[in-house]
Amino acid sequence: MNTIAQERTPLYVFDQLESEVRSYCRSFPVVFTKAQGHTLWDRDGKAYIDFFAGAGALNYGHNNPAIKRKIVDYLSKDGIVHSLDMATEAKESFLQTFQRVILQPRGLDYKVMFPGPTGTNAVESALKLARKVTGRETIFSFTNGFHGMTLGALAATGNRMKRSGAGVPLTNTVAMPYDRYLGDDIDTVGYIERLLEDDGSGVSLPAAMILETVQGEGGLKAASVDWLQRIAALCRKYGILLIADDIQAGCGRTGSFFSFEQAGIYPDIVCLSKSIGGYGLPLALTLFKPELDVWKPGEHNGTFRGNNLGFVAATEALSHWEDDRLSRGVYAKGQRIREVLAELADMWPQLAAEVRGRGMLQGLAIGVDGLAERICAHAFERGLIVETSGPRSEVIKIMPPLTIDDEALEQGLRILAASIQASSKAQASNQAGREGREQA
Ligand SMILES: *Cc1c(COP(=O)(O)O)cnc(C)c1O
């Protein structure tokens, strides 16, 4: 087993000891040791620009200095780290700051629930609450939606490969077509409404609809403002709760703190995780309108619902929202990313590429099978960490920390352009080679 060849690969410890289920280390096969801002370093000291940002858990960058100072201070004065969901000063400050900086200025009236530390915990609690409040079982999810890996959230997730891991039937959800799923000319809200109004449709009235405004894992399709508004109106009309899964698109990723603000909608339940912890620390929130707070004490419990380091980090991270500087930066950088992606799509028509997404959650869907992954692999060789998204990993996803400076953003985009060029050339010469062989 312990062959010399295995020992020579940088990841041999992981290959030998860690389960086959490991995932991102396969795309970025080095051992990382250090990170700061938008940069990671591997064991050999090679630097990488991070266009992945912990899948959106690092909106404020790696080891953000201001947040780090708060965490170190808190630890050095023996601030309580684990407290179940007991009342702590750290949680009190977070709740007050979240209320003052985020909810109040936006006119949003939400109770805050701490459902456990991960995104899928927030989704499970949202689905459970919606069913409890309405007494209904069905949830409408959307094609290519992603909501997490535990059974309830997985039942609302589109990806066939991910779903097949469940081992039991994934029930009580119905996948509805997302905005433009059936082409630009087919109005999917009209289709959903028809199913709801028709007693013969075979579809029961759902407890809730759960959606992402930009589908982070499912291929970066973004719903239009008009579609979101009409879905919200449809939910109101039929007494269906609207759940916004803002785990990836929220915390400023699309420019505003919540991704649904641009649509002016007011979801009944909102799920937040990933960057709410500020420092990449696990933290999740389920927000809901006060009249939905029908939980009995302890009815949805969990050991890690009081991650005080997460609260300390999250409270400091929210200071980025005291003014609109970060937000304006995201819109500006998002604009620049869009411009460059559109240029690349024009420059390389053979990629059959389409620009998708919003803000700093954008990408390039590549029309050639397997090419997006090869481009990302080339980019990694050149010192850029960039991942794919979509059911066939067909979308190159550009997702740097929101705090990245213009220079690093440009440098990363140049590496991406060079990687596209290299991969397209390789593609063309492979094709020429194949055609040559076929003719011979
Ligand atoms: C990542 C993600 C989740 C799941 O969060 P985990 O912390 O991985 O459980 C749910 N919904 C969306 C939109 C996500 O991006």
The ligand as an SDF file (V2000), in Angstrom:
LIG
                    3D

 15 15  0  0  0  0  0  0  0  0999 V2000
  -23.6020   26.1320    1.0060 C   0  0  0  0  0  0  0  0  0  0  0  0
  -25.0510   26.2540    0.8830 C   0  0  0  0  0  0  0  0  0  0  0  0
  -25.9330   25.5520    1.7210 C   0  0  0  0  0  0  0  0  0  0  0  0
  -25.4480   24.5460    2.7220 C   0  0  0  0  0  0  0  0  0  0  0  0
  -24.5940   25.0670    3.6760 O   0  0  0  0  0  0  0  0  0  0  0  0
  -23.6480   24.0680    4.4800 P   0  0  0  0  0  0  0  0  0  0  0  0
  -22.9610   24.9210    5.4930 O   0  0  0  0  0  0  0  0  0  0  0  0
  -22.6890   23.4860    3.4790 O   0  0  0  0  0  0  0  0  0  0  0  0
  -24.5110   23.0180    5.0820 O   0  0  0  0  0  0  0  0  0  0  0  0
  -27.2920   25.7680    1.5770 C   0  0  0  0  0  0  0  0  0  0  0  0
  -27.7670   26.6270    0.6650 N   0  0  0  0  0  0  0  0  0  0  0  0
  -26.9570   27.3180   -0.1560 C   0  0  0  0  0  0  0  0  0  0  0  0
  -27.5580   28.2820   -1.1390 C   0  0  0  0  0  0  0  0  0  0  0  0
  -25.5820   27.1340   -0.0940 C   0  0  0  0  0  0  0  0  0  0  0  0
  -24.7850   27.8010   -0.9440 O   0  0  0  0  0  0  0  0  0  0  0  0
  1  2  1  0
  2  3  1  0
  2 14  2  0
  3  4  1  0
  3 10  2  0
  4  5  1  0
  5  6  1  0
  6  7  2  0
  6  8  1  0
  6  9  1  0
 10 11  1  0
 11 12  2  0
 12 13  1  0
 12 14  1  0
 14 15  1  0
M  END
$$$$
